[in-house]
Amino acid sequence: MTDHSFALFETAIGTCAIAWGPRGINAVQLPMGGVAQTRIRMQQRYAGIAEAEPPADVQRVIARVTALLAGTADDLTDVALDLDGVSAFQRGVYDIARRIPPGRTLTYGDIAKQLGGVELSREVGQALGRNPCPIVVPCHRVLAAGNRPGGFSANGGVDTKLKMLAIEGAAVNHTPSLFD
């Protein structure tokens, strides 16, 4: 990815990163616990990627993501993504997820039904777990059956997902367990 770059940026949930190339945004990295960890994670994900000052179009995306994570409703559906190497099934999942407005949710089963059958729920979850562009592809807005939070592969797990949903004002059926 030598023609791609990344930048770190601060949000209400911590330091995030964004990677871009000639055809759009390639990745968004949720906070990894600190600036150094987030930087290292981007360098691990993309060998040879350089940290750089983002061009104006990427700066606008950063500003919008930062505002979204501060509580400003923005669906980010017009952000150009370069999902080269992502399967057609994953693209279908991501296209549906991108249409979920801030403050609203769907379940894995809802997306599976739109793709051809509820039996695809597990595959939908797996696709969302591999989402290269969280926030822009709002996988945090996809819940398990019964509107329970389900899993979340980002650092902080379900707590991060619940924090993002709370910022957006989404209702989630979640009763913390003894271990939360």
Rosetta constraint file for C-alpha pairs under 8 A:
AtomPair CA 1 CA 5 HARMONIC 7.98 0.50
AtomPair CA 1 CA 46 HARMONIC 6.48 0.50
AtomPair CA 1 CA 47 HARMONIC 6.85 0.50
AtomPair CA 1 CA 48 HARMONIC 6.30 0.50
AtomPair CA 1 CA 49 HARMONIC 5.78 0.50
AtomPair CA 2 CA 48 HARMONIC 5.89 0.50
AtomPair CA 2 CA 49 HARMONIC 5.74 0.50
AtomPair CA 2 CA 50 HARMONIC 7.48 0.50
AtomPair CA 3 CA 21 HARMONIC 6.18 0.50
AtomPair CA 3 CA 22 HARMONIC 7.46 0.50
AtomPair CA 3 CA 49 HARMONIC 7.90 0.50
AtomPair CA 4 CA 19 HARMONIC 6.83 0.50
AtomPair CA 4 CA 20 HARMONIC 5.54 0.50
AtomPair CA 4 CA 21 HARMONIC 4.40 0.50
AtomPair CA 4 CA 22 HARMONIC 7.44 0.50
AtomPair CA 4 CA 49 HARMONIC 6.06 0.50
AtomPair CA 4 CA 50 HARMONIC 7.18 0.50
AtomPair CA 5 CA 19 HARMONIC 5.53 0.50
AtomPair CA 5 CA 20 HARMONIC 5.65 0.50
AtomPair CA 5 CA 21 HARMONIC 6.62 0.50
AtomPair CA 5 CA 49 HARMONIC 5.56 0.50
AtomPair CA 5 CA 50 HARMONIC 4.97 0.50
AtomPair CA 5 CA 51 HARMONIC 5.60 0.50
AtomPair CA 5 CA 52 HARMONIC 5.94 0.50
AtomPair CA 5 CA 54 HARMONIC 8.00 0.50
AtomPair CA 6 CA 17 HARMONIC 6.71 0.50
AtomPair CA 6 CA 18 HARMONIC 5.38 0.50
AtomPair CA 6 CA 19 HARMONIC 4.08 0.50
AtomPair CA 6 CA 20 HARMONIC 6.31 0.50
AtomPair CA 6 CA 42 HARMONIC 7.71 0.50
AtomPair CA 6 CA 49 HARMONIC 7.06 0.50
AtomPair CA 6 CA 50 HARMONIC 6.29 0.50
AtomPair CA 6 CA 51 HARMONIC 4.84 0.50
AtomPair CA 6 CA 52 HARMONIC 5.95 0.50
AtomPair CA 6 CA 53 HARMONIC 7.98 0.50
AtomPair CA 6 CA 54 HARMONIC 7.40 0.50
AtomPair CA 7 CA 17 HARMONIC 5.51 0.50
AtomPair CA 7 CA 18 HARMONIC 5.59 0.50
AtomPair CA 7 CA 19 HARMONIC 6.68 0.50
AtomPair CA 7 CA 51 HARMONIC 5.53 0.50
AtomPair CA 7 CA 52 HARMONIC 5.85 0.50
AtomPair CA 7 CA 53 HARMONIC 6.54 0.50
AtomPair CA 7 CA 54 HARMONIC 6.48 0.50
AtomPair CA 8 CA 15 HARMONIC 6.58 0.50
AtomPair CA 8 CA 16 HARMONIC 5.70 0.50
AtomPair CA 8 CA 17 HARMONIC 4.26 0.50
AtomPair CA 8 CA 18 HARMONIC 6.60 0.50
AtomPair CA 8 CA 35 HARMONIC 7.77 0.50
AtomPair CA 8 CA 38 HARMONIC 7.87 0.50
AtomPair CA 8 CA 39 HARMONIC 7.26 0.50
AtomPair CA 9 CA 15 HARMONIC 5.57 0.50
AtomPair CA 9 CA 16 HARMONIC 5.40 0.50
AtomPair CA 9 CA 17 HARMONIC 5.99 0.50
AtomPair CA 9 CA 62 HARMONIC 7.33 0.50
AtomPair CA 10 CA 14 HARMONIC 5.83 0.50
AtomPair CA 10 CA 15 HARMONIC 4.51 0.50
AtomPair CA 10 CA 16 HARMONIC 6.20 0.50
AtomPair CA 10 CA 66 HARMONIC 7.35 0.50
AtomPair CA 11 CA 15 HARMONIC 6.01 0.50
AtomPair CA 11 CA 16 HARMONIC 6.90 0.50
AtomPair CA 11 CA 66 HARMONIC 5.20 0.50
AtomPair CA 11 CA 69 HARMONIC 6.47 0.50
AtomPair CA 11 CA 70 HARMONIC 7.37 0.50
AtomPair CA 12 CA 66 HARMONIC 7.31 0.50
AtomPair CA 12 CA 69 HARMONIC 5.89 0.50
AtomPair CA 12 CA 70 HARMONIC 5.77 0.50
AtomPair CA 13 CA 31 HARMONIC 7.21 0.50
AtomPair CA 13 CA 69 HARMONIC 7.10 0.50
AtomPair CA 13 CA 163 HARMONIC 8.00 0.50
AtomPair CA 13 CA 164 HARMONIC 7.96 0.50
AtomPair CA 14 CA 30 HARMONIC 7.93 0.50
AtomPair CA 14 CA 31 HARMONIC 5.44 0.50
AtomPair CA 14 CA 33 HARMONIC 7.64 0.50
AtomPair CA 14 CA 34 HARMONIC 7.47 0.50
AtomPair CA 15 CA 30 HARMONIC 7.32 0.50
AtomPair CA 15 CA 31 HARMONIC 5.08 0.50
AtomPair CA 15 CA 32 HARMONIC 7.67 0.50
AtomPair CA 15 CA 33 HARMONIC 8.00 0.50
AtomPair CA 15 CA 34 HARMONIC 6.55 0.50
AtomPair CA 15 CA 35 HARMONIC 5.95 0.50
AtomPair CA 15 CA 38 HARMONIC 7.09 0.50
AtomPair CA 16 CA 28 HARMONIC 7.25 0.50
AtomPair CA 16 CA 29 HARMONIC 5.47 0.50
AtomPair CA 16 CA 30 HARMONIC 4.91 0.50
AtomPair CA 16 CA 31 HARMONIC 4.92 0.50
AtomPair CA 16 CA 32 HARMONIC 7.94 0.50
AtomPair CA 16 CA 38 HARMONIC 6.83 0.50
AtomPair CA 17 CA 28 HARMONIC 5.64 0.50
AtomPair CA 17 CA 29 HARMONIC 4.87 0.50
AtomPair CA 17 CA 30 HARMONIC 6.84 0.50
AtomPair CA 17 CA 31 HARMONIC 7.79 0.50
AtomPair CA 17 CA 38 HARMONIC 6.94 0.50
AtomPair CA 17 CA 39 HARMONIC 7.50 0.50
AtomPair CA 17 CA 42 HARMONIC 7.43 0.50
AtomPair CA 18 CA 25 HARMONIC 7.33 0.50
AtomPair CA 18 CA 26 HARMONIC 7.70 0.50
AtomPair CA 18 CA 27 HARMONIC 5.64 0.50
AtomPair CA 18 CA 28 HARMONIC 4.44 0.50
AtomPair CA 18 CA 29 HARMONIC 6.22 0.50
AtomPair CA 18 CA 62 HARMONIC 7.80 0.50
AtomPair CA 19 CA 25 HARMONIC 5.91 0.50
AtomPair CA 19 CA 26 HARMONIC 5.40 0.50
AtomPair CA 19 CA 27 HARMONIC 4.98 0.50
AtomPair CA 19 CA 28 HARMONIC 6.39 0.50
AtomPair CA 20 CA 24 HARMONIC 5.61 0.50
AtomPair CA 20 CA 25 HARMONIC 4.29 0.50
AtomPair CA 20 CA 26 HARMONIC 5.14 0.50
AtomPair CA 20 CA 27 HARMONIC 7.02 0.50
AtomPair CA 20 CA 58 HARMONIC 7.58 0.50
AtomPair CA 21 CA 25 HARMONIC 6.47 0.50
AtomPair CA 21 CA 26 HARMONIC 6.80 0.50
AtomPair CA 21 CA 82 HARMONIC 7.75 0.50
AtomPair CA 23 CA 80 HARMONIC 7.53 0.50
AtomPair CA 23 CA 81 HARMONIC 7.21 0.50
AtomPair CA 23 CA 82 HARMONIC 5.58 0.50
AtomPair CA 24 CA 79 HARMONIC 7.97 0.50
AtomPair CA 24 CA 80 HARMONIC 5.08 0.50
AtomPair CA 24 CA 81 HARMONIC 4.80 0.50
AtomPair CA 24 CA 82 HARMONIC 4.97 0.50
AtomPair CA 25 CA 58 HARMONIC 7.79 0.50
AtomPair CA 25 CA 79 HARMONIC 7.79 0.50
AtomPair CA 25 CA 80 HARMONIC 6.28 0.50
AtomPair CA 25 CA 81 HARMONIC 4.64 0.50
AtomPair CA 25 CA 82 HARMONIC 5.59 0.50
AtomPair CA 25 CA 133 HARMONIC 7.94 0.50
AtomPair CA 26 CA 81 HARMONIC 6.12 0.50
AtomPair CA 26 CA 82 HARMONIC 5.18 0.50
AtomPair CA 26 CA 83 HARMONIC 6.23 0.50
AtomPair CA 26 CA 132 HARMONIC 7.07 0.50
AtomPair CA 26 CA 133 HARMONIC 6.94 0.50
AtomPair CA 27 CA 132 HARMONIC 4.98 0.50
AtomPair CA 27 CA 133 HARMONIC 4.62 0.50
AtomPair CA 27 CA 134 HARMONIC 7.81 0.50
AtomPair CA 28 CA 132 HARMONIC 6.37 0.50
AtomPair CA 28 CA 133 HARMONIC 4.48 0.50
AtomPair CA 28 CA 134 HARMONIC 5.84 0.50
AtomPair CA 28 CA 135 HARMONIC 7.47 0.50
AtomPair CA 28 CA 136 HARMONIC 7.75 0.50
AtomPair CA 29 CA 38 HARMONIC 7.26 0.50
AtomPair CA 29 CA 42 HARMONIC 7.24 0.50
AtomPair CA 29 CA 132 HARMONIC 7.80 0.50
AtomPair CA 29 CA 133 HARMONIC 7.15 0.50
AtomPair CA 29 CA 134 HARMONIC 7.09 0.50
AtomPair CA 30 CA 38 HARMONIC 7.78 0.50
AtomPair CA 30 CA 134 HARMONIC 7.23 0.50
AtomPair CA 30 CA 154 HARMONIC 6.62 0.50
AtomPair CA 30 CA 155 HARMONIC 7.26 0.50
AtomPair CA 31 CA 35 HARMONIC 7.97 0.50
AtomPair CA 31 CA 38 HARMONIC 6.04 0.50
AtomPair CA 31 CA 155 HARMONIC 6.69 0.50
AtomPair CA 32 CA 37 HARMONIC 5.53 0.50
AtomPair CA 32 CA 38 HARMONIC 4.98 0.50
AtomPair CA 32 CA 41 HARMONIC 7.70 0.50
AtomPair CA 32 CA 155 HARMONIC 5.57 0.50
AtomPair CA 33 CA 37 HARMONIC 6.42 0.50
AtomPair CA 33 CA 38 HARMONIC 7.27 0.50
AtomPair CA 33 CA 155 HARMONIC 7.42 0.50
AtomPair CA 34 CA 38 HARMONIC 6.21 0.50
AtomPair CA 35 CA 39 HARMONIC 6.17 0.50
AtomPair CA 36 CA 40 HARMONIC 6.13 0.50
AtomPair CA 37 CA 41 HARMONIC 6.07 0.50
AtomPair CA 38 CA 42 HARMONIC 6.40 0.50
AtomPair CA 39 CA 43 HARMONIC 6.40 0.50
AtomPair CA 40 CA 44 HARMONIC 6.10 0.50
AtomPair CA 41 CA 45 HARMONIC 6.11 0.50
AtomPair CA 42 CA 46 HARMONIC 6.24 0.50
AtomPair CA 42 CA 49 HARMONIC 7.91 0.50
AtomPair CA 43 CA 47 HARMONIC 5.87 0.50
AtomPair CA 43 CA 48 HARMONIC 7.07 0.50
AtomPair CA 43 CA 49 HARMONIC 6.23 0.50
AtomPair CA 54 CA 58 HARMONIC 5.62 0.50
AtomPair CA 54 CA 59 HARMONIC 5.80 0.50
AtomPair CA 55 CA 59 HARMONIC 6.13 0.50
AtomPair CA 56 CA 60 HARMONIC 6.26 0.50
AtomPair CA 57 CA 61 HARMONIC 6.58 0.50
AtomPair CA 58 CA 62 HARMONIC 6.19 0.50
AtomPair CA 59 CA 63 HARMONIC 6.15 0.50
AtomPair CA 60 CA 64 HARMONIC 6.23 0.50
AtomPair CA 61 CA 65 HARMONIC 6.11 0.50
AtomPair CA 61 CA 79 HARMONIC 7.12 0.50
AtomPair CA 62 CA 66 HARMONIC 6.01 0.50
AtomPair CA 63 CA 67 HARMONIC 6.11 0.50
AtomPair CA 64 CA 68 HARMONIC 6.05 0.50
AtomPair CA 64 CA 74 HARMONIC 7.24 0.50
AtomPair CA 64 CA 76 HARMONIC 7.65 0.50
AtomPair CA 65 CA 69 HARMONIC 6.20 0.50
AtomPair CA 65 CA 76 HARMONIC 7.98 0.50
AtomPair CA 65 CA 135 HARMONIC 7.22 0.50
AtomPair CA 65 CA 136 HARMONIC 7.66 0.50
AtomPair CA 66 CA 70 HARMONIC 6.30 0.50
AtomPair CA 67 CA 71 HARMONIC 6.41 0.50
AtomPair CA 67 CA 72 HARMONIC 5.35 0.50
AtomPair CA 68 CA 72 HARMONIC 4.66 0.50
AtomPair CA 68 CA 73 HARMONIC 5.76 0.50
AtomPair CA 68 CA 74 HARMONIC 5.97 0.50
AtomPair CA 68 CA 168 HARMONIC 7.76 0.50
AtomPair CA 69 CA 164 HARMONIC 6.90 0.50
AtomPair CA 69 CA 167 HARMONIC 6.61 0.50
AtomPair CA 69 CA 168 HARMONIC 7.80 0.50
AtomPair CA 70 CA 167 HARMONIC 6.80 0.50
AtomPair CA 71 CA 167 HARMONIC 5.31 0.50
AtomPair CA 71 CA 168 HARMONIC 5.74 0.50
AtomPair CA 72 CA 168 HARMONIC 7.75 0.50
AtomPair CA 73 CA 102 HARMONIC 5.77 0.50
AtomPair CA 73 CA 103 HARMONIC 7.93 0.50
AtomPair CA 73 CA 168 HARMONIC 7.06 0.50
AtomPair CA 74 CA 101 HARMONIC 7.77 0.50
AtomPair CA 74 CA 102 HARMONIC 6.65 0.50
AtomPair CA 75 CA 98 HARMONIC 7.32 0.50
AtomPair CA 75 CA 99 HARMONIC 7.51 0.50
AtomPair CA 75 CA 100 HARMONIC 7.57 0.50
AtomPair CA 75 CA 101 HARMONIC 5.58 0.50
AtomPair CA 75 CA 102 HARMONIC 6.08 0.50
AtomPair CA 75 CA 136 HARMONIC 7.81 0.50
AtomPair CA 76 CA 98 HARMONIC 7.74 0.50
AtomPair CA 76 CA 136 HARMONIC 5.86 0.50
AtomPair CA 77 CA 98 HARMONIC 6.01 0.50
AtomPair CA 77 CA 99 HARMONIC 7.01 0.50
AtomPair CA 77 CA 136 HARMONIC 7.38 0.50
AtomPair CA 79 CA 136 HARMONIC 7.43 0.50
AtomPair CA 83 CA 91 HARMONIC 7.95 0.50
AtomPair CA 86 CA 90 HARMONIC 6.25 0.50
AtomPair CA 86 CA 91 HARMONIC 6.60 0.50
AtomPair CA 87 CA 91 HARMONIC 6.24 0.50
AtomPair CA 88 CA 92 HARMONIC 6.23 0.50
AtomPair CA 89 CA 93 HARMONIC 6.38 0.50
AtomPair CA 89 CA 127 HARMONIC 7.99 0.50
AtomPair CA 90 CA 94 HARMONIC 6.09 0.50
AtomPair CA 90 CA 124 HARMONIC 7.78 0.50
AtomPair CA 90 CA 127 HARMONIC 5.42 0.50
AtomPair CA 90 CA 128 HARMONIC 7.77 0.50
AtomPair CA 91 CA 95 HARMONIC 5.93 0.50
AtomPair CA 92 CA 96 HARMONIC 6.37 0.50
AtomPair CA 92 CA 115 HARMONIC 7.32 0.50
AtomPair CA 93 CA 97 HARMONIC 6.18 0.50
AtomPair CA 93 CA 111 HARMONIC 6.83 0.50
AtomPair CA 93 CA 115 HARMONIC 7.72 0.50
AtomPair CA 93 CA 124 HARMONIC 6.46 0.50
AtomPair CA 93 CA 127 HARMONIC 7.06 0.50
AtomPair CA 93 CA 128 HARMONIC 7.49 0.50
AtomPair CA 94 CA 98 HARMONIC 5.99 0.50
AtomPair CA 94 CA 128 HARMONIC 7.54 0.50
AtomPair CA 94 CA 131 HARMONIC 7.78 0.50
AtomPair CA 94 CA 137 HARMONIC 6.00 0.50
AtomPair CA 95 CA 99 HARMONIC 6.73 0.50
AtomPair CA 95 CA 137 HARMONIC 7.89 0.50
AtomPair CA 96 CA 100 HARMONIC 7.12 0.50
AtomPair CA 96 CA 111 HARMONIC 6.80 0.50
AtomPair CA 97 CA 111 HARMONIC 7.77 0.50
AtomPair CA 97 CA 137 HARMONIC 6.21 0.50
AtomPair CA 97 CA 138 HARMONIC 6.04 0.50
AtomPair CA 97 CA 139 HARMONIC 6.47 0.50
AtomPair CA 97 CA 141 HARMONIC 7.54 0.50
AtomPair CA 97 CA 142 HARMONIC 7.37 0.50
AtomPair CA 98 CA 136 HARMONIC 7.15 0.50
AtomPair CA 98 CA 137 HARMONIC 5.18 0.50
AtomPair CA 98 CA 138 HARMONIC 6.09 0.50
AtomPair CA 100 CA 104 HARMONIC 6.31 0.50
AtomPair CA 100 CA 105 HARMONIC 6.40 0.50
AtomPair CA 100 CA 106 HARMONIC 7.28 0.50
AtomPair CA 100 CA 138 HARMONIC 7.60 0.50
AtomPair CA 100 CA 141 HARMONIC 7.11 0.50
AtomPair CA 101 CA 105 HARMONIC 7.73 0.50
AtomPair CA 102 CA 141 HARMONIC 7.85 0.50
AtomPair CA 102 CA 168 HARMONIC 5.72 0.50
AtomPair CA 102 CA 169 HARMONIC 7.94 0.50
AtomPair CA 102 CA 170 HARMONIC 7.65 0.50
AtomPair CA 103 CA 141 HARMONIC 7.98 0.50
AtomPair CA 103 CA 165 HARMONIC 6.82 0.50
AtomPair CA 103 CA 168 HARMONIC 4.67 0.50
AtomPair CA 103 CA 169 HARMONIC 4.97 0.50
AtomPair CA 103 CA 170 HARMONIC 4.18 0.50
AtomPair CA 103 CA 171 HARMONIC 7.67 0.50
AtomPair CA 104 CA 141 HARMONIC 6.78 0.50
AtomPair CA 104 CA 170 HARMONIC 5.58 0.50
AtomPair CA 104 CA 171 HARMONIC 7.76 0.50
AtomPair CA 105 CA 141 HARMONIC 4.72 0.50
AtomPair CA 105 CA 142 HARMONIC 5.63 0.50
AtomPair CA 105 CA 143 HARMONIC 6.83 0.50
AtomPair CA 105 CA 170 HARMONIC 7.13 0.50
AtomPair CA 106 CA 110 HARMONIC 5.94 0.50
AtomPair CA 106 CA 111 HARMONIC 7.08 0.50
AtomPair CA 106 CA 141 HARMONIC 6.54 0.50
AtomPair CA 106 CA 142 HARMONIC 5.02 0.50
AtomPair CA 106 CA 143 HARMONIC 6.12 0.50
AtomPair CA 106 CA 147 HARMONIC 7.96 0.50
AtomPair CA 107 CA 111 HARMONIC 6.57 0.50
AtomPair CA 107 CA 142 HARMONIC 5.11 0.50
AtomPair CA 107 CA 143 HARMONIC 4.44 0.50
AtomPair CA 107 CA 144 HARMONIC 5.32 0.50
AtomPair CA 107 CA 145 HARMONIC 6.11 0.50
AtomPair CA 107 CA 147 HARMONIC 6.69 0.50
AtomPair CA 108 CA 112 HARMONIC 6.13 0.50
AtomPair CA 108 CA 121 HARMONIC 5.19 0.50
AtomPair CA 108 CA 122 HARMONIC 7.60 0.50
AtomPair CA 108 CA 124 HARMONIC 6.05 0.50
AtomPair CA 108 CA 125 HARMONIC 6.32 0.50
AtomPair CA 108 CA 142 HARMONIC 6.15 0.50
AtomPair CA 108 CA 143 HARMONIC 6.14 0.50
AtomPair CA 108 CA 144 HARMONIC 5.89 0.50
AtomPair CA 108 CA 145 HARMONIC 7.29 0.50
AtomPair CA 109 CA 113 HARMONIC 6.06 0.50
AtomPair CA 109 CA 118 HARMONIC 5.20 0.50
AtomPair CA 109 CA 119 HARMONIC 7.88 0.50
AtomPair CA 109 CA 120 HARMONIC 7.49 0.50
AtomPair CA 109 CA 121 HARMONIC 5.04 0.50
AtomPair CA 109 CA 144 HARMONIC 7.70 0.50
AtomPair CA 109 CA 145 HARMONIC 7.11 0.50
AtomPair CA 110 CA 114 HARMONIC 6.52 0.50
AtomPair CA 110 CA 118 HARMONIC 7.40 0.50
AtomPair CA 111 CA 115 HARMONIC 6.37 0.50
AtomPair CA 111 CA 121 HARMONIC 7.52 0.50
AtomPair CA 111 CA 124 HARMONIC 7.15 0.50
AtomPair CA 112 CA 116 HARMONIC 6.30 0.50
AtomPair CA 112 CA 117 HARMONIC 5.41 0.50
AtomPair CA 112 CA 118 HARMONIC 4.92 0.50
AtomPair CA 112 CA 119 HARMONIC 7.08 0.50
AtomPair CA 112 CA 120 HARMONIC 5.11 0.50
AtomPair CA 112 CA 121 HARMONIC 5.19 0.50
AtomPair CA 112 CA 124 HARMONIC 6.37 0.50
AtomPair CA 113 CA 117 HARMONIC 4.37 0.50
AtomPair CA 113 CA 118 HARMONIC 4.91 0.50
AtomPair CA 113 CA 120 HARMONIC 7.75 0.50
AtomPair CA 115 CA 120 HARMONIC 7.89 0.50
AtomPair CA 116 CA 120 HARMONIC 7.71 0.50
AtomPair CA 120 CA 124 HARMONIC 6.21 0.50
AtomPair CA 121 CA 125 HARMONIC 6.31 0.50
AtomPair CA 122 CA 126 HARMONIC 6.25 0.50
AtomPair CA 123 CA 127 HARMONIC 6.10 0.50
AtomPair CA 124 CA 128 HARMONIC 6.22 0.50
AtomPair CA 125 CA 129 HARMONIC 6.11 0.50
AtomPair CA 126 CA 130 HARMONIC 6.50 0.50
AtomPair CA 127 CA 131 HARMONIC 6.38 0.50
AtomPair CA 128 CA 139 HARMONIC 5.88 0.50
AtomPair CA 129 CA 152 HARMONIC 7.06 0.50
AtomPair CA 129 CA 153 HARMONIC 5.87 0.50
AtomPair CA 131 CA 137 HARMONIC 7.32 0.50
AtomPair CA 131 CA 139 HARMONIC 7.42 0.50
AtomPair CA 133 CA 137 HARMONIC 5.59 0.50
AtomPair CA 134 CA 138 HARMONIC 5.56 0.50
AtomPair CA 134 CA 139 HARMONIC 6.15 0.50
AtomPair CA 134 CA 140 HARMONIC 7.67 0.50
AtomPair CA 135 CA 139 HARMONIC 7.03 0.50
AtomPair CA 135 CA 140 HARMONIC 7.44 0.50
AtomPair CA 138 CA 142 HARMONIC 7.71 0.50
AtomPair CA 140 CA 152 HARMONIC 7.36 0.50
AtomPair CA 140 CA 161 HARMONIC 5.36 0.50
AtomPair CA 140 CA 164 HARMONIC 7.13 0.50
AtomPair CA 140 CA 165 HARMONIC 7.00 0.50
AtomPair CA 141 CA 165 HARMONIC 6.92 0.50
AtomPair CA 142 CA 149 HARMONIC 7.91 0.50
AtomPair CA 143 CA 147 HARMONIC 5.46 0.50
AtomPair CA 143 CA 148 HARMONIC 5.81 0.50
AtomPair CA 143 CA 149 HARMONIC 5.02 0.50
AtomPair CA 143 CA 150 HARMONIC 5.68 0.50
AtomPair CA 144 CA 148 HARMONIC 5.15 0.50
AtomPair CA 144 CA 149 HARMONIC 5.85 0.50
AtomPair CA 144 CA 150 HARMONIC 4.75 0.50
AtomPair CA 144 CA 151 HARMONIC 7.93 0.50
AtomPair CA 146 CA 173 HARMONIC 7.21 0.50
AtomPair CA 147 CA 172 HARMONIC 5.85 0.50
AtomPair CA 147 CA 173 HARMONIC 5.44 0.50
AtomPair CA 148 CA 172 HARMONIC 6.13 0.50
AtomPair CA 148 CA 173 HARMONIC 4.90 0.50
AtomPair CA 148 CA 174 HARMONIC 5.81 0.50
AtomPair CA 149 CA 158 HARMONIC 6.81 0.50
AtomPair CA 149 CA 161 HARMONIC 7.60 0.50
AtomPair CA 149 CA 162 HARMONIC 7.27 0.50
AtomPair CA 149 CA 172 HARMONIC 6.62 0.50
AtomPair CA 149 CA 173 HARMONIC 7.13 0.50
AtomPair CA 149 CA 174 HARMONIC 6.67 0.50
AtomPair CA 150 CA 158 HARMONIC 7.33 0.50
AtomPair CA 151 CA 157 HARMONIC 6.96 0.50
AtomPair CA 151 CA 158 HARMONIC 6.00 0.50
AtomPair CA 152 CA 157 HARMONIC 4.88 0.50
AtomPair CA 152 CA 158 HARMONIC 5.30 0.50
AtomPair CA 152 CA 160 HARMONIC 7.93 0.50
AtomPair CA 152 CA 161 HARMONIC 6.49 0.50
AtomPair CA 153 CA 157 HARMONIC 5.65 0.50
AtomPair CA 154 CA 160 HARMONIC 7.37 0.50
AtomPair CA 155 CA 160 HARMONIC 7.30 0.50
AtomPair CA 156 CA 160 HARMONIC 5.18 0.50
AtomPair CA 157 CA 161 HARMONIC 6.67 0.50
AtomPair CA 158 CA 162 HARMONIC 6.02 0.50
AtomPair CA 159 CA 163 HARMONIC 6.08 0.50
AtomPair CA 160 CA 164 HARMONIC 6.23 0.50
AtomPair CA 161 CA 165 HARMONIC 6.20 0.50
AtomPair CA 162 CA 166 HARMONIC 5.98 0.50
AtomPair CA 162 CA 172 HARMONIC 7.90 0.50
AtomPair CA 163 CA 167 HARMONIC 6.24 0.50
AtomPair CA 164 CA 168 HARMONIC 6.48 0.50
AtomPair CA 165 CA 169 HARMONIC 6.14 0.50
AtomPair CA 165 CA 170 HARMONIC 5.22 0.50
AtomPair CA 165 CA 171 HARMONIC 7.66 0.50
AtomPair CA 165 CA 172 HARMONIC 7.91 0.50
AtomPair CA 166 CA 170 HARMONIC 5.87 0.50
AtomPair CA 166 CA 171 HARMONIC 7.69 0.50
AtomPair CA 176 CA 180 HARMONIC 5.48 0.50
